[in-house]
Amino acid sequence: MILKGLQFAVWGMAAIACIYYAIVLYSAWRFFRRSAPLLPGKPDFRGDFSPPVSILKPIRGLDPDAYENFASFCRLDYPEYEIVYCVGDTSDPALPTIQRVMRDFPQRRIRVLIGSGRTAVNDKVAKLVRLTAEAKYETLVINDSDVRVRPDYLRTMTAPLEDPGTGAATCFYVPVPAEEKRFVQRLQSVGMLSDFYAGLLVARQLDGVKFALGPSIATTRKHLASFGGYQVMENRPADDLLVGRLIAEQGYRVALLSYAVETVSDFHSLHDLFLKRLRWTVVMRNFRSWGHLGLIFTLGLPWALLAVAMQPSWGVTLGFLGAYFAFRVAMLMTIGGWGLSQPDTHRKIPLIPVWDLMSLCVWLVSFTRNSIRWRDGYYLIRNGELVPIDRARGVRAAEKAPEHI
């Protein structure tokens, strides 16, 4: 009797995962069907709203292909904008590349600020405090340093801000095409397209957009000031998530666009990818503990395998494993192939079970972690804030799986 009850429980969990996958498909279909006409080149796109923009870029260190990333912002089809960088000091290895961009694009208004002028745990946010204060224009677009954009980027990102009820806009991000030649990047793409973005689209469907994605955020000084500005989060992780949440809490809409910028990855091995994903998951566990725990209902592969193990038959195998794989393929193709128009998405299908097994391992390991390694520092996350710890203690706390960017 107990074994039978356990079997039904496992079957139930496998069925719940499939129900979640069905919700993902509906959420993705609804989102991309409604938002695609609002993109550049579509009949419903209104590109006549073009306020002057300050592009803010906090920099620390030199990313791969940094010149091409920076130069892409100098080729934008937009009437008036400036690019403002902030580096920690004159020894930052990215500074010569920024200066080269300034020489190569003299027609662009580019400034470099040296130092944040603040003492904060989150150095990136400290830089953003100064960047926001010294930006020339009211409309702000915040980018990570590894982002590469197309000429229509600014017109797309600023368009939602024409609505006074919209406080911010954000968009998806995908790897530059050359990155897809690497196995580890293809695996990461599977995770982003069919797992991470899937969760975002369900969250949007059920509760609205209460987040922003760090590679690209458009907002205004007024909307940042409405919750106290970047100053209120300079000792906290996940500043991109917080910007979207805090703007939404002021009663403004956060627009998620079906548009994607490109990024150049900073991980080069499966080990690096595992650690990066682990850092994200540990931060999620500390910020949204119930959401983190609820991931157990989205893990279709282990539940399907358990269901088959408890009653190995062709019917159970085809029913549970077949349904799992069909749903997961549909999610990848709907979000990546149709929604974001990523080339060769179908070639990533064999990597779906590989990603799902790694994602399961990351989730399980995240319950054992209370510390992260971020850049060259070690931190505990306590009451939603980063607490620096000494290196020796940090190594002991993170020696099993030190998280890093």
N, C-alpha and C positions, 0 to 999 in steps of 0.2 A: 504493500500500500504506500509506504514512504517513497519507494523507488518510483512508483507510478506518479505520485504527486510531484516528485522532483522532475520527472520527465515532462509533465504538463507545464511546470514552471519554466523549464528551459525552452519548450516550444513557444510558450507565451512571450518570453523575452525575444526570441527570434522573430516572432510575428510583430512585436512592437517596433523592432528595428526596421522591418519592412514598411510599417505604417509611417514611421519617420521618413523613410526614403520617399514614400509617395507624397508626403507633405513637402519635401524638398522639391520634387519635380513640379508640383503645382505652384509653389512659391516662385521657382525660377521661371517657369513658363509665363506666369502672370507678370512678373517684374520685367523681363526682357521684351515681352509683347507690347507692354505699355510704354516703356522708356526708349526703345529703339528709335521711334519717330522723332525724338527730341535731340538726336545727335547731329553733328555737322553733316551737311549733304542731304539731309532728309527734309521733306516738305514742311514739317512742323517746327524745325529748328529756327529759333530767333537769335541771330548773331549780331543784332544791331546794338545790343546792350554791351558797352565796352568801357567801363570806368577805368581810369588810370590805376595801375596795379603795382604794388611792391611785392616782388618775389623774395621770400626770406629763406636763406639756406644756412643753417648751423652746420659747421664743418669741424670734423675731428679726424685727422689722418687722411691718407690718400686711398681712395677706392680704386678697384680695377677699372680701366677705361674711363678714368675721371674726366679727361679732356673732352671726350665725345659727349659724356653726360652733361658737363657744364656748357659746352658749345651749343647743344640742342636748344637751350633756353635763349640763345642769341638769334635763333632763326624763326622766332614766332611771328605769326601773322596777326599783329595786334598793334593798335595805333600808339599807345603810350604806356610804357612800363619801365621799371628799374629792377635790377638784380642786386641784392644786398647779401653779402657773405659775412659770417662771423667766425673767426678762428681763435683758438686759445691764445696763441702768441706767434711771434714771427718765425719760430722754428717749426711750425706745423708743416709737414711735408706736402700738404695740398696747396700751400700758398704760391709756389712757383707756377703751378698749373693754372691757378686762378689768374695770376699776372699774365701768363701767356694768352689766355682767353681774352683778357682786357686789351692786349696788343692786337690780337687778330680780329677783334670786333670793336673798333674804336667808335662806331656809330651807336653802340649801346651804352646806356647809362648803368655802369657797374661800380659798386662801392665795396670796400672790404673794411670791416671793423675788427680791431685787434683786442681780444679779451672781452669777457662778459661784464666785467666790473662788479661781479657778485661772487659770493661764496655759497655754493649750493651743492647738494649731493648729485642731483641730475644736471650734469654740465650742459647737455643739449638744451634743456629748458631754460637754464640760466642765460644761455646765448639768445634764446628766443625772446626773453624779457627785454634785452637790449635791442634786438632787431625790431621788435614791435614798437618800442619807444622811438627809434631813430628812422623808421620807415617814412618815406615822403608822403605816401598816399594812404587813404582810408581803407581801400580794399587790399587785402593781404592774401597771398598764396604761399603756403608753407610746404617745403619739399625736403625730403631726405637727399643726401648727397649722391646716392647711387641711382637716381632717377634720370631717365632719358625720355624726351617728349617729342611730339609731332608739332608742326606749325599751327594746327588748329587748337592746341591745348588750352591756351588762356581763354579763348572765346567760349570753349565748352565749359570750363570750370566756373567762369563768372556768370554764365547765363542764368542759373537758378537764383542768383542773388538779386535779380531784378524784382523778384517777389519780396515785398517787405516782411512777409511771414517766414521767409527762409533765412536761417542764421548761418548756415555753413553748407558746403558741398564737398563731397569726397568721391573717390572712384577706385576701381580695381587696379591691380598691377600684375603684370606678366613679365617673364624673362625676355631679354633681347634674343632674337632668333639664334644667334651663334651659341648661346648658352645651352640650347636644347640638344646639342650634340653630346653633352655629358650625361651619363647615366644618372648621377646624383641630382642633376637639375631636372631631368625628366620625372624622376620620382617626386621631387618637390612640387613640380607642376601638377601631378596627379593629386597630391595632397591639397594644394591650394584650390584647384578647380572643383574637385568632387567632395572635399571635406570642409576646409575652412570657409570658402565662399558659400557652400551649401548651408552651413550654420548661420552665416550672416543673412542670407536670404530668408530663411525661416524666421529668424529674429525680427527682420523687417516686416514680414507678413503678420506675425503675431503681436508685435509690440511697437512697431515703428522703428525708425533708425535712431538709435541713441548711442552712436559711436562714430568715429572717423578713422580712416586708415592713413597711417603716417606718411606714406610716399606722396600723398597729395591732398591738401586741405585748403579750401578757399573760404574765407570769412572776412570780417571787417573788424576794425579796432573797437567799434561800438559793441559788437557781440562778444568779443573777448572781455571787454571791460564789464559786461553785464554780470559776469560771475567772479570778477576780481583779477582777470588776466592770468598770464602764465605764472605769475608770482605764487599763486595758490598751489601750484603743483610742482615746484622746483625741487622738492625732496621726495617725489613720488615716481614710480615707474608708470609705463603705459600712458604717456602724456597724450598720445593721439586718441586713444579710447576716451580719456577723460575730457578732452576738448569737445568731442561730439556729445558726450553725456551731459556735461555742464551747460552747453548751449541749449540742448533739448530741454533741460530742467528749467530754463528761463522762459519756456513756452514757444520757442522757435523750432521750425522744421529743419532737419538735417537731410539734405538731398544726397542719395546714393545714385551715382550716374552709371549707366551701362557703357562706360568708356574705360579704357585701360591705358595707363602709362607703362613704360618698360623699366625694368630694373636690372642691374648687374649684380649677381650674387656674390656674397662674401664668404661662402662656404665651399670647400673643395673636396670633401670626402663624406662618406656616409656617417662617419663619426661626428663630423662638424654639423651635419644636418640634424642628427639626433639631438645633439646638445642644444642647438638653436631652438628646435621645436620644444625641447624640455623646458628651456627658460620661459618660453611663452606660456606653457601649460602651468608651470609653477606660479607665474604671475596671475593667471586666470584663477587658479585655486584660491589665491589670497584675496582676489577682488570679487569673484563670483563663485563662492564655494558650492552653492546649490547647482549652478550651471555646470561646474566642473564635475560634480558627482553625477549629474544627469547624463553625462556622456556615456554612461554604462548602457543607456537605452539606444544609443546610436551605433554600437559596435556589432554590426550584423555578422561579420565573419566568425568570431569566436562562438557566438550563440548558435549559428548554423552548424559549425563543426561539432559542438557539444550535442546538438539535436541528432546528428547523424551517428555520433559515437554511442548514444544511448539506445538507438534503434537502427542499426545499419541495414538499410534496405534501399532498393532502387527508388522506391516511391518517396521515402524520406529524403534521400540524397537529392533527387531532382526537385522535390518540393521546396526544401529549405536552402540548399546551396544554389540551386538553379534560380530561385527567386532573389536571393541575395545578389548574385552576380548580375542578373538582368537589371535589377534596380541600380546597382552601382555603375554599370556601363551607361545606362540611360542618364544618370546624374552627370557623369563626366561629359557625355556628348551634348547634353542640353546646355550646361553652363559653359563648358569650354569650346565645343564645336559650334554650337548655334549662337549662344548668347554673346560670347566674347570673340567669336570668329578666329579661334586659334588654329593654325595649320597643323595638320597631321595629328589631331587629337586622337583619332582612332588607333594610332600606333602606340599610344600609352596604355591601352586597355589591359595588356598582360601585367602591367605594374600595379593594378588596383589591389590585388591581394597582398602584394609586397608592402605597399603603403599601409594597408589596414593592419597588418601584423605589427609594423613598426609603430603605428599610432597607438595600438593597444599597449605595447611595451612602454612607450612614453607616458601614457596615462597611468599605468601601474607604478612606474618609478617616481612619478611626480608626487605621490603620497608620502614618499620618504624624504623629500627635499624641503627645507625651510630657508635655504640660502641660494643665492645666484652669484655667478661671476659675470660682471658686466664690464666690457672693455678690459681695463687692467686693475679693477677693484673687486672686492668681495663685499656682499651685502646680505643682511637679513631683511625680510619684508615683515614689518611689524606695524599693525594698525594702519595698513595701507601705505606706509612710508618706507623708503630705503634707509636702512641703518648700516653705516659702514662698519666693518669689522676688520681687525688686523689680519695681515696676510697669513700668518701661521694658523690662526684660528679658522680663517676662510678655507685654507687648504684642507684642514681636517673636516670642516663642515661639508665641503663640496668634492672631496677626493673620489667619491664613487662616480659622480657625473657632474663636473662643474659646468654650469650654464654660462654661455657667453654670447655676445652678438657676433 
